[in-house]
Structure formats: structure tokens, C-alpha cells
Amino acid sequence: MNENLHSGHRGRLREFAYNNNFKNLPEHQMLELLLSYVIPRKDTNPIAHKLIKEFGSFSGVLDANIEDLLKVDGIGNKTANFLVSLKHFFYAYNAGKVNKHETILNTLDAVNFIKGVLGGKSVEEFYVVCIDNANKVKLCQNISTGVVNKTNVDVRRVMEVVFKSNASNVIVCHNHPTGNSKPSAADDKLTKALLTTLTLNGITMLDHIILATADYFSYNKSGLIQKYMQDVTNLLSNPIAMQKPCKYN
């Protein structure tokens, strides 16, 4: 009888979710519904509540590691692996949605594009976006993946990707999952190194954007791209024209 009650409740929950496009669905019910697909013969409501209590939120549950998930009563290996894998499916979905021929004309366009690549990720990742002279994205590629607050970037690897794309313009970007978009000293150093190397190879660095949870930082909007370009010009003694074959504000 209990199984019939659980089945009826689960059916009503699914119907409500689907009919409302999953809007206004509390986090514990969203998790309960997900768990029902991997724990089909058990009431998943109490387990969902335990998980939310333990990890603080729906996203906290998906960001948890297998070892910690297994400590929660009712979670076995199969369920823990299922929960850990979910965000990676979401990342693959978002990456597939990114239109490689999208037009980027300004910082807002760039930020919206980058949100589709980096939005919601729990560790730092660094991407290079290669753009042609018609402002079309030719290639968007991951350069490195790190931990929550750090990732290492090889300038040579960036150049390999840029040369492969045969693009004349580049935007680099990475995320700060901790929520603060302010660039670090290491971010500044990397931006200078990339801008210098790209400029010497006749490629325009349009921007370096740091995406945080609620905001972003643009090296172009802050004036730092222009400042660093002047530094490169002064360093090389011979003036280098700030060429921007495509529009970008």
C-alpha cells in the first residue's frame, strides 16, 4: 500500500513539474524527482530533505563528492555516482548550445556568450574565444581546468589554439566560482603576457573577461587592455598601432 501511495505522489509531482515547465518547484522536490529515476521503489522525499540539509542547496548536492554523498542515509554507490555525474551532463548540454557562429560586437555580447560556457561551474576554467573580422565566433576552446580558486594557463597552448582557428581577434575568459570578479595579480600578469604575445603575432586581444556568480570584470571596459597595449608599445620602442579589424566596444 505504501508503494502505491509513493507511486501516486510521484506521479502527481511529475505531472505538476512537467505542466509548469519545472517552475516554482522547491529544491527538495526537484531533487526528489531526480532521485525517483535512480531509486524507483522507495520514497525519495526524506532522502532529498536529508541531502538538502547536509549540503545546503540543490546545487550543493550536485557539487558534493561521492565520499560525502555516501555518508547520507539512503544513498548508495549507484545514486552517488548519478548525482555526481549530473552537472557534467549539464555542462555538456550548455556547451552544445553555444553557437560557434554567434556574433560578438561588444562586452555584453561577450559576457552572454561566456555565460553559456562557464555559467554555474564550480571550479575555475579558462577558455579562449577566437573571432574573425566579421565578429563571428570561429572557435571557443577550453585551455585549462583547475580547482575552486585557481587554474594554470600555458600561453603557448593559447597560441596553438588561436593559430589553429586562423582568427585575427581573441577574447580570453575564466570564471571565479568563489563569487568575486575582481582580478588577481596573477590574472593581471597573464593578461599582459597574452596581450604581448598576441600583439607580436599580429592578433588583437579584444578582452579578458572574468565571470563571477553575480557580476563580471572586463579588462577592456576597465581600460586595462589599452593601458597594457601602451606598455607593450613602450617596451618595444617602435609604436604599434592598436588595430581592431572588427568592431568591439
Stockholm file with secondary structure:
# STOCKHOLM 1.0

chainA/1-249         MNENLHSGHRGRLREFAYNNNFKNLPEHQMLELLLSYVIPRKDTNPIAHKLIKEFGSFSGVLDANIEDLLKVDGIGNKTANFLVSLKHFFYAYNAGKVNKHETILNTLDAVNFIKGVLGGKSVEEFYVVCIDNANKVKLCQNISTGVVNKTNVDVRRVMEVVFKSNASNVIVCHNHPTGNSKPSAADDKLTKALLTTLTLNGITMLDHIILATADYFSYNKSGLIQKYMQDVTNLLSNPIAMQKPCKYN
#=GR chainA/1-249 SS CHHHHHHHHHHHHHHHHHHTTTTTCCHHHHHHHHHHTTSTTSCCHHHHHHHHHHHSSHHHHHHSCHHHHTTSTTCCHHHHHHHHHHHHHHHHHHHHHSCTTCBCCSHHHHHHHHHHHHTTCSSCEEEEEEECTTSBEEEEEEEEECBTTBCCCCHHHHHHHHHHHTCSEEEEEEECTTSCCCCCHHHHHHHHHHHHHHHHTTCEEEEEEEECSSCEEETTTTTHHHHHHHHHHHHTSSCCCCCCSSCCC
#=GC SS_cons         CHHHHHHHHHHHHHHHHHHTTTTTCCHHHHHHHHHHTTSTTSCCHHHHHHHHHHHSSHHHHHHSCHHHHTTSTTCCHHHHHHHHHHHHHHHHHHHHHSCTTCBCCSHHHHHHHHHHHHTTCSSCEEEEEEECTTSBEEEEEEEEECBTTBCCCCHHHHHHHHHHHTCSEEEEEEECTTSCCCCCHHHHHHHHHHHHHHHHTTCEEEEEEEECSSCEEETTTTTHHHHHHHHHHHHTSSCCCCCCSSCCC
//
